[in-house]
Amino acid sequence: MSVVAEPVRSLRPAPVERTRGRANGKRLALSSRVYLPACSIVVVAAVLIGTGWANRWGGADFAGSMASLRVVVVGPLTLAIIGVFLIVERLHPAQRRPLFARGYRQDLLYTVLNATLTVPLVTALTLSFSEVVVRSLPWLVLARIGTAPRWVAIAVIFVAMDACNWFAHLANHRVRMLWRFHELHHSQEDMSVLTVFRTHPFIHVSYLVALVPGIVLVANGALPTTLLVIYGGVVAFAHSNTNLGFGPLERVFVSPNYHRIHHQLDGPQDVNLGFALTIWDQMFHRAVFPTPETIRTDTGLAGRPLIVEQAAPRPHHLSVFAAQLVAPFRPIKQRDVPSPRGPPS
């Protein structure tokens, strides 16, 4: 018995250890090629969209919703507003840039991406998230409040949505996994009104929280498409290369000079996080108001941890574009580790 039993005890652990070693080796090999936490964002998006599709988008008209979003993103009014802002930033620029600067051309690629592939993705995410929230938390949806005018509900939704965007924006700077997607937006060294489109498609998962105020008050009102276009125009103008502050109104509204500090190359970028309103920055002590020194500050990422179109003698727009979209999934490096202040904090 002892002669037979001893080999059994001595042989069994070996395969287990080898199996564990192989499993650990595979995980290490995979993590050396892919930043796995970023993949979870894609998984969340896929699960959400799959749920929405299985439930027929909660009865919503997918094609109609996508058409409405495309109007907001690149509709005639939006294009007209952007065209005016492009002229304004040429007439009164914060920094002198060539008419067809590399950064402008790169942002144009992201504009096309938003108008084509990102619009259906965001539509699917929006309808799916709304359906999941309504099904899971039906008590969250308030009934019609007869005493409140519709315009009051719309105003509340607008302000609350901007607040949610602020908190999501802060999370994009504080959570390393989210920063990997958001750093693309901060990589622009030639700011322009089109920089508003310089975003990774999957970053929109983090901003789904901004839909909650509209879901809560959907029975009392909804943001008109025109108001969404104006909101988008305000956010786009804040990214423009325009030397313009709003004076006392900057205590309420985001100006190009105010938002440029958020994109500064030297200094913390987790300040001036507001989309349209500066009140959230002031409430949480993250407001830095413009000075003559900050107006023409350089923008971008210190050390260029993300490949940018300005890095090489030639821009190589398409290859850089592909590399930037893949970047969130690349293995993390020491320089990507969050710090207490600034990106990717």
Rosetta blueprint (number, residue, H / E / L):
1 M L
2 S H
3 V H
4 V H
5 A H
6 E H
7 P H
8 V H
9 R H
10 S H
11 L H
12 R L
13 P H
14 A H
15 P H
16 V H
17 E H
18 R H
19 T H
20 R H
21 G H
22 R H
23 A H
24 N H
25 G H
26 K H
27 R H
28 L H
29 A H
30 L H
31 S H
32 S H
33 R H
34 V L
35 Y L
36 L H
37 P H
38 A H
39 C H
40 S H
41 I H
42 V H
43 V H
44 V H
45 A H
46 A H
47 V H
48 L H
49 I H
50 G H
51 T H
52 G H
53 W H
54 A H
55 N L
56 R H
57 W H
58 G H
59 G H
60 A L
61 D L
62 F H
63 A H
64 G H
65 S H
66 M H
67 A H
68 S H
69 L H
70 R H
71 V H
72 V H
73 V H
74 V H
75 G L
76 P H
77 L H
78 T H
79 L H
80 A H
81 I H
82 I H
83 G H
84 V H
85 F H
86 L H
87 I H
88 V H
89 E H
90 R H
91 L H
92 H L
93 P E
94 A L
95 Q L
96 R L
97 R L
98 P L
99 L L
100 F L
101 A L
102 R H
103 G H
104 Y H
105 R H
106 Q H
107 D H
108 L H
109 L H
110 Y H
111 T H
112 V H
113 L H
114 N H
115 A H
116 T H
117 L H
118 T H
119 V H
120 P H
121 L H
122 V H
123 T H
124 A H
125 L H
126 T H
127 L H
128 S H
129 F H
130 S H
131 E H
132 V H
133 V H
134 V H
135 R H
136 S H
137 L L
138 P H
139 W H
140 L H
141 V L
142 L L
143 A L
144 R L
145 I L
146 G L
147 T L
148 A L
149 P L
150 R H
151 W H
152 V H
153 A H
154 I H
155 A H
156 V H
157 I H
158 F H
159 V H
160 A H
161 M H
162 D H
163 A H
164 C H
165 N H
166 W H
167 F H
168 A H
169 H H
170 L H
171 A H
172 N H
173 H H
174 R H
175 V L
176 R H
177 M H
178 L H
179 W H
180 R H
181 F H
182 H H
183 E H
184 L H
185 H H
186 H H
187 S L
188 Q L
189 E L
190 D L
191 M L
192 S L
193 V H
194 L H
195 T H
196 V H
197 F H
198 R L
199 T L
200 H L
201 P H
202 F H
203 I H
204 H H
205 V H
206 S H
207 Y H
208 L H
209 V H
210 A H
211 L H
212 V H
213 P H
214 G H
215 I H
216 V H
217 L L
218 V L
219 A L
220 N L
221 G L
222 A L
223 L L
224 P L
225 T H
226 T H
227 L H
228 L H
229 V H
230 I H
231 Y H
232 G H
233 G H
234 V H
235 V H
236 A H
237 F H
238 A H
239 H L
240 S L
241 N L
242 T E
243 N L
244 L L
245 G L
246 F L
247 G H
248 P H
249 L H
250 E H
251 R H
252 V L
253 F E
254 V L
255 S L
256 P H
257 N H
258 Y H
259 H H
260 R H
261 I H
262 H H
263 H H
264 Q E
265 L L
266 D L
267 G L
268 P L
269 Q L
270 D L
271 V L
272 N L
273 L L
274 G L
275 F L
276 A L
277 L E
278 T L
279 I H
280 W H
281 D H
282 Q H
283 M H
284 F L
285 H L
286 R L
287 A L
288 V L
289 F L
290 P L
291 T L
292 P H
293 E H
294 T H
295 I H
296 R L
297 T L
298 D L
299 T E
300 G L
301 L L
302 A L
303 G L
304 R L
305 P L
306 L L
307 I L
308 V L
309 E L
310 Q L
311 A L
312 A L
313 P L
314 R L
315 P L
316 H L
317 H H
318 L H
319 S H
320 V H
321 F H
322 A H
323 A H
324 Q H
325 L H
326 V H
327 A H
328 P H
329 F H
330 R L
331 P L
332 I L
333 K L
334 Q H
335 R H
336 D H
337 V L
338 P L
339 S L
340 P L
341 R L
342 G L
343 P L
344 P L
345 S L
